[in-house]
Amino acid sequence: MASGGFGFRAYTLFDTLVWIACLNVLWIAFTVLGGVVLGIGPSTAAAHILVRDKVRGNAAPLMRRFAKEYFKNFGKGNALGLPVIAVGVALTLNWAYFSAGWDFGSQIASAGILMSALFAAGTVCYLFPMFARYELSLPQYFLMSSRFAMRHLAGTVILLFVTAAALFVCRSVPGLIPFFGIGAWLYVTGWLCDRFFTANDEAMSAAVDDAAPTGPVSTTTHSTEASLA
């Protein structure tokens, strides 16, 4: 039984690695298909939808489902992705400008930009997984992901650590990027966010149930926005 258990775990690990590699290739291919700038958002949205299904055990043909979600969410994906790209470019340019100065004001400004970049990165880590899980308006995705990043700092730190580790590995071994670099980051952050959201939803549901009045008939409803509070 031990060998059978080991064999099953080895098969599951290998299957997951192959799945991540395929996801990585699809993300790159569809990002290029969208002209890179217009492809990043829809590709990331499609990837996180597939990651959510994968971690929940819902198998689906990877390429067909990715293409379907990519084109289905092309507009919404860009509505989420383009502001993220714009903010990222602005923060990078401003940090490069102020960090080059040696005066006190420049150093304070560069430190502030760095903190803003960390907050933005934490928010982005939640943004697309939240899109894959909840039905919200586009502005609410930005609002609720930023709130979640602030209110669940432990999870945000973990996601930032995973992101930094992925960047470090990709810079150290660039050959991993076409095969695992992006796909592994998408999978791990998507898996973590699914756990964080589930724990939060269960905690909020328990709080609502505890606050509900007792009686012969009790109905309790709560909005998606409330569950993310």
Buried (B, 14 or more C-beta within 10 A) or exposed (E): EEEEEEEEEEEEEEEBBEBBBBBBBBBBBBBEBBEEEBBBBBBBBBBBBBBBBBBEEEEBEBBEBBBBBBEBBBEBBBBBBBBBBEBBEEBEEBBEEBBEEEEEEBEEBBEEBBEBBBBBBBBBBBBBBBBBBBEBEEEBBBBBBBBBBEEBEEBBEBBBEBBEEBEEBBEEEEEBBEBBBBBBBBBBBBBBBBEBBEEBBEEBEEEBEEEEEEEEEEEEEBEBBEBBE
